[in-house]
């Protein structure tokens, strides 16, 4: 395991590269709510234009998020995607959504691996749609994890992904999830990867929050050797610095802030957790709370109320036992939370 991890670690070191603020943030594309309102009228063109815009400005992080949201929408609006496919069957943006939708659908089945394996040609088609695009390669990394692919094949996918976008957050999260699955319980190795990626990334890159994802996997997994408290604190500090770069109530870093708040509560850093709560504003995200409870919003609200009241949340009520306790967090129905969070 050590030799294989060393091989991956060498591949995972990305060259430093300066980044600039996303061109999408400066305007010129329709707002998310406008696009999704048009979708509800079964109009695919605004979504197609949005994804085409992400390609034109190389807005790969935004493209990844939109692909997730559009695939989720298409699950309940098959006719919407069908109209798009009839009008432009070779559209790279359509191919991306189709690949994401197919992987998401297969992932929910107990026969996940068997259903995922035939999807390789669909993912390949999406990758060929625009050779610069790293998002199909992120989907391919998720696909590799779901089909229990070996690390050599995964390394090949990883190399292709980072050639296109060395600091793409979605690809790094996919790699971290793969490592957590392939070397179940080897949380220190996962931290090594996350820390190294964060060190190589620019200060404003979302990859700065990758160690917090590693911390979440560790704290909710319940297996493997312990990780020193100092390493958890360092992950929280790095993500806190990233969070401070964004305005309050900004939807863009919301998932990172929600995950960071969870970690700060687990570390009993109450005032820092309250700061993140204020920065989150109305943007409560399904991750991480959906991994902790069958009622993620209620879970968050109970935790929020305790933080705002200045009281420590009771571990048994909030499913957030202190790192000093022997147990790991459990779901509302009494089972251990799984580290896999596709």
C-alpha positions as CSV (number, residue, x, y, z in Angstrom):
1,X,0.0,0.0,0.0
2,X,2.8,2.4,0.8
3,X,4.5,1.9,-2.6
4,X,1.3,2.4,-4.4
5,X,0.5,5.5,-2.4
6,X,4.0,6.9,-3.1
7,X,3.3,6.4,-6.8
8,X,0.0,8.3,-6.6
9,X,1.5,11.0,-4.5
10,X,4.1,11.7,-7.1
11,X,1.4,12.0,-9.8
12,X,-0.8,14.1,-7.5
13,X,1.8,16.9,-7.2
14,X,0.5,19.6,-9.6
15,X,2.6,22.5,-11.0
16,X,1.9,25.8,-9.4
17,X,-0.1,28.1,-11.6
18,X,-1.6,31.5,-10.9
19,X,-5.3,31.8,-11.2
20,X,-7.6,34.7,-11.7
21,X,-11.2,35.4,-10.7
22,X,-13.7,33.4,-12.8
23,X,-14.9,35.4,-15.8
24,X,-18.3,34.0,-15.1
25,X,-18.5,35.9,-11.8
26,X,-18.2,39.2,-13.7
27,X,-21.4,38.7,-15.5
28,X,-22.4,38.1,-19.1
29,X,-24.2,34.8,-18.4
30,X,-27.8,34.4,-17.1
31,X,-28.2,33.9,-13.4
32,X,-28.7,30.3,-12.1
33,X,-32.3,31.0,-11.1
34,X,-33.2,32.3,-14.5
35,X,-31.8,29.2,-16.2
36,X,-33.6,26.8,-13.9
37,X,-36.8,28.7,-14.3
38,X,-36.5,28.3,-18.1
39,X,-35.9,24.6,-17.6
40,X,-39.2,24.3,-15.7
41,X,-40.8,25.5,-18.9
42,X,-39.0,22.7,-20.7
43,X,-36.7,25.1,-22.5
44,X,-33.2,23.6,-22.9
45,X,-31.6,26.5,-24.8
46,X,-30.7,28.6,-21.7
47,X,-29.0,25.7,-20.1
48,X,-27.1,24.9,-23.3
49,X,-26.0,28.5,-23.5
50,X,-24.9,28.5,-19.9
51,X,-22.7,25.4,-20.3
52,X,-21.4,26.7,-23.7
53,X,-20.4,29.9,-21.9
54,X,-18.4,27.9,-19.3
55,X,-16.4,26.3,-22.1
56,X,-15.8,29.6,-23.9
57,X,-14.2,31.1,-20.8
58,X,-12.7,27.8,-19.4
59,X,-14.9,28.1,-16.3
60,X,-14.4,24.5,-15.3
61,X,-15.5,24.8,-11.7
62,X,-18.7,26.4,-12.7
63,X,-19.2,23.9,-15.5
64,X,-18.8,21.0,-13.0
65,X,-21.5,22.5,-10.7
66,X,-23.9,23.2,-13.5
67,X,-23.4,19.6,-14.9
68,X,-24.4,18.2,-11.5
69,X,-27.5,20.5,-11.2
70,X,-28.7,19.9,-14.7
71,X,-28.3,16.1,-14.4
72,X,-30.3,16.3,-11.2
73,X,-33.0,18.3,-12.9
74,X,-33.1,15.9,-15.9
75,X,-33.8,13.0,-13.6
76,X,-37.4,14.2,-13.2
77,X,-37.7,15.9,-16.6
78,X,-36.7,13.4,-19.1
79,X,-38.6,15.2,-21.9
80,X,-36.4,18.3,-21.4
81,X,-33.2,16.3,-22.0
82,X,-34.9,14.4,-24.9
83,X,-35.7,17.7,-26.7
84,X,-32.1,18.8,-26.3
85,X,-30.8,15.5,-27.7
86,X,-33.2,15.7,-30.7
87,X,-32.1,19.2,-31.5
88,X,-28.3,18.8,-31.0
89,X,-27.3,15.2,-30.4
90,X,-23.6,15.9,-30.7
91,X,-23.6,19.0,-28.5
92,X,-20.6,18.7,-26.1
93,X,-22.7,20.2,-23.3
94,X,-25.5,17.7,-23.9
95,X,-23.0,14.8,-23.8
96,X,-21.7,16.1,-20.5
97,X,-25.1,16.2,-18.9
98,X,-26.0,12.8,-20.3
99,X,-22.8,11.2,-18.9
100,X,-23.4,12.8,-15.5
101,X,-27.0,11.7,-15.4
102,X,-26.2,8.1,-16.4
103,X,-23.5,7.8,-13.6
104,X,-25.8,9.4,-11.0
105,X,-28.6,7.0,-11.9
106,X,-26.4,3.9,-11.8
107,X,-24.8,5.0,-8.5
108,X,-28.1,4.8,-6.7
109,X,-28.5,1.1,-7.5
110,X,-27.3,-1.9,-5.4
111,X,-25.9,-3.2,-8.6
112,X,-23.8,-0.1,-9.0
113,X,-20.7,-1.6,-10.5
114,X,-22.5,-3.7,-13.0
115,X,-24.6,-0.7,-14.2
116,X,-21.6,1.6,-14.3
117,X,-19.3,-0.5,-16.5
118,X,-21.3,-0.1,-19.7
119,X,-21.3,3.7,-19.4
120,X,-17.6,4.1,-20.4
121,X,-18.5,4.9,-24.1
122,X,-20.9,7.6,-22.9
123,X,-18.2,9.2,-20.7
124,X,-15.6,8.9,-23.6
125,X,-18.0,10.7,-25.9
126,X,-18.4,13.6,-23.4
127,X,-14.6,13.8,-23.1
128,X,-14.2,14.0,-26.8
129,X,-16.8,16.8,-27.0
130,X,-14.1,19.4,-25.9
131,X,-10.6,18.1,-25.3
132,X,-9.9,21.0,-22.9
133,X,-12.7,20.1,-20.5
134,X,-11.7,18.3,-17.3
135,X,-15.2,17.7,-16.1
136,X,-15.8,14.5,-18.1
137,X,-12.5,13.3,-16.6
138,X,-14.0,14.0,-13.1
139,X,-17.0,11.9,-14.1
140,X,-14.5,9.2,-15.3
141,X,-12.8,9.3,-11.9
142,X,-16.1,8.8,-10.2
143,X,-16.9,6.0,-12.6
144,X,-13.5,4.3,-11.8
145,X,-14.3,4.4,-8.1
146,X,-17.8,3.0,-8.6
147,X,-16.5,0.1,-10.7
148,X,-13.7,-0.7,-8.3
149,X,-11.0,0.1,-10.9
150,X,-7.4,-0.6,-10.0
151,X,-5.0,2.2,-9.1
152,X,-3.0,2.0,-12.4
153,X,-6.1,2.7,-14.5
154,X,-7.1,5.4,-12.0
155,X,-3.6,7.0,-12.4
156,X,-4.1,7.2,-16.1
157,X,-7.4,9.0,-15.7
158,X,-5.9,11.3,-13.1
159,X,-3.0,12.3,-15.4
160,X,-5.5,13.2,-18.1
161,X,-7.6,15.3,-15.7
162,X,-4.8,17.3,-14.2
163,X,-3.2,18.0,-17.7
164,X,-6.4,19.9,-18.5
165,X,-6.9,21.7,-15.1
166,X,-4.1,21.1,-12.5
167,X,-6.2,22.6,-9.7
168,X,-9.7,21.5,-10.6
169,X,-11.6,21.0,-7.3
170,X,-14.0,18.4,-8.5
171,X,-11.3,16.2,-9.9
172,X,-9.4,16.5,-6.6
173,X,-12.5,15.6,-4.6
174,X,-13.1,12.6,-6.9
175,X,-9.5,11.5,-6.3
176,X,-9.8,11.9,-2.5
177,X,-13.0,9.8,-2.5
178,X,-11.2,7.1,-4.6
179,X,-8.3,7.0,-2.2
180,X,-10.7,6.7,0.8
181,X,-12.4,3.8,-0.9
182,X,-9.4,2.0,-2.4
183,X,-7.4,2.2,0.9
184,X,-10.3,2.1,3.3
185,X,-9.1,3.4,6.7
186,X,-5.8,4.8,5.5
187,X,-6.8,8.3,6.5
188,X,-3.3,9.6,7.0
189,X,-2.5,8.8,3.4
190,X,-5.6,10.6,2.3
191,X,-4.5,13.6,4.4
192,X,-1.1,13.4,2.7
193,X,-2.7,13.7,-0.7
194,X,-5.1,16.5,0.4
195,X,-2.4,18.5,2.2
196,X,0.0,18.2,-0.8
197,X,-2.7,19.3,-3.3
198,X,-3.6,22.3,-1.1
199,X,0.0,23.3,-0.7
200,X,0.5,23.3,-4.5
201,X,-2.8,25.2,-5.2
202,X,-3.1,29.0,-5.4
203,X,-4.4,30.7,-2.3
204,X,-7.8,31.3,-3.9
205,X,-8.3,27.8,-5.2
206,X,-11.1,25.7,-3.8
207,X,-8.5,22.9,-3.5
208,X,-7.4,24.7,-0.3
209,X,-10.4,23.1,1.3
210,X,-9.5,19.6,0.3
211,X,-8.0,18.7,3.8
212,X,-11.4,19.6,5.3
213,X,-12.9,16.9,3.1
214,X,-10.3,14.5,4.3
215,X,-11.1,15.4,7.9
216,X,-14.8,14.9,7.3
217,X,-14.1,11.4,5.9
218,X,-11.9,10.5,8.9
219,X,-14.4,11.8,11.5
220,X,-17.3,9.9,9.9
221,X,-15.6,6.7,8.9
222,X,-15.0,5.0,12.3
223,X,-12.0,2.9,11.2
224,X,-8.2,3.1,10.7
225,X,-5.5,4.7,12.9
226,X,-6.1,8.0,14.6
227,X,-5.2,11.4,13.0
228,X,-3.5,13.9,15.3
229,X,-5.6,16.8,16.5
230,X,-3.1,19.3,15.1
231,X,-3.7,18.0,11.6
232,X,-7.4,18.5,11.9
233,X,-6.9,22.0,13.2
234,X,-4.5,22.8,10.3
235,X,-7.2,21.6,7.8
236,X,-9.7,23.9,9.5
237,X,-7.3,26.9,9.5
238,X,-6.5,26.5,5.8
239,X,-10.2,26.3,4.9
240,X,-11.0,29.3,7.2
241,X,-8.4,31.4,5.3
242,X,-10.1,30.4,2.0
243,X,-13.6,31.2,3.3
244,X,-12.4,34.7,4.3
245,X,-11.6,35.4,0.7
246,X,-15.3,35.3,-0.2
247,X,-18.1,37.7,0.8
248,X,-20.7,36.5,3.4
249,X,-23.8,34.7,2.1
250,X,-22.0,33.8,-1.2
251,X,-23.4,30.5,-2.7
252,X,-20.1,29.7,-4.4
253,X,-18.1,28.6,-1.2
254,X,-21.3,27.4,0.6
255,X,-20.5,23.7,0.6
256,X,-17.0,24.4,1.8
257,X,-18.3,26.6,4.6
258,X,-20.9,24.1,5.7
259,X,-18.3,21.3,5.9
260,X,-15.8,23.6,7.7
261,X,-18.5,24.5,10.2
262,X,-19.0,20.8,10.9
263,X,-15.3,20.3,11.5
264,X,-15.1,23.4,13.8
265,X,-17.9,22.1,15.9
266,X,-16.3,18.7,16.1
267,X,-13.1,20.4,17.3
268,X,-15.2,22.5,19.8
269,X,-14.0,25.7,18.2
270,X,-17.3,27.3,19.0
271,X,-16.6,31.0,18.0
272,X,-14.9,30.0,14.8
273,X,-18.0,27.8,14.0
274,X,-20.3,30.8,14.7
275,X,-18.3,32.9,12.3
276,X,-18.8,30.3,9.5
277,X,-22.5,30.1,10.4
278,X,-22.8,33.9,9.8
279,X,-20.8,33.6,6.5
280,X,-23.1,30.7,5.3
281,X,-26.2,32.9,5.5
282,X,-29.1,31.1,3.8
283,X,-27.0,28.7,1.9
284,X,-27.3,25.3,3.7
285,X,-25.9,22.6,1.5
286,X,-26.9,18.9,1.3
287,X,-23.2,18.0,1.9
288,X,-22.2,17.4,4.7
289,X,-25.5,17.4,6.6
290,X,-27.1,14.7,4.4
291,X,-24.3,12.3,5.3
292,X,-25.1,12.8,9.0
293,X,-28.9,12.6,9.2
294,X,-32.0,11.7,7.3
295,X,-33.2,15.2,8.1
296,X,-30.2,17.3,7.0
297,X,-31.9,20.7,7.2
298,X,-33.3,19.9,10.6
299,X,-29.9,18.7,11.7
300,X,-28.3,22.0,10.6
301,X,-31.1,24.1,12.2
302,X,-30.7,22.4,15.6
303,X,-27.0,22.9,15.5
304,X,-27.4,26.5,14.4
305,X,-29.8,27.2,17.3
306,X,-27.3,25.9,19.8
307,X,-24.5,28.0,18.3
308,X,-26.5,31.2,18.3
309,X,-27.7,30.6,21.8
310,X,-24.0,30.2,22.9
311,X,-24.6,26.7,24.2
312,X,-22.8,23.5,23.3
313,X,-24.9,21.2,21.2
314,X,-25.6,17.8,23.0
315,X,-23.6,15.2,21.0
316,X,-26.5,12.6,21.1
317,X,-28.9,15.2,19.7
318,X,-26.7,16.7,17.0
319,X,-24.8,13.6,16.0
320,X,-21.5,15.4,16.5
321,X,-19.6,13.7,19.4
322,X,-16.4,15.4,20.5
323,X,-13.1,14.1,19.2
324,X,-12.4,13.2,22.8
325,X,-15.2,10.6,22.8
326,X,-14.6,7.1,21.5
327,X,-17.5,6.9,19.1
328,X,-18.0,8.2,15.6
329,X,-21.0,10.2,14.4
330,X,-24.1,8.1,13.5
331,X,-27.0,8.7,11.2
332,X,-30.4,9.3,12.5
333,X,-31.3,5.7,12.0
334,X,-28.4,4.4,14.1
335,X,-25.9,3.3,11.5
336,X,-22.4,4.6,10.9
337,X,-22.2,7.3,8.3
338,X,-20.4,6.1,5.2
339,X,-17.3,7.9,3.9
340,X,-18.6,7.5,0.3
341,X,-20.5,10.7,-0.6
342,X,-21.0,10.6,-4.3
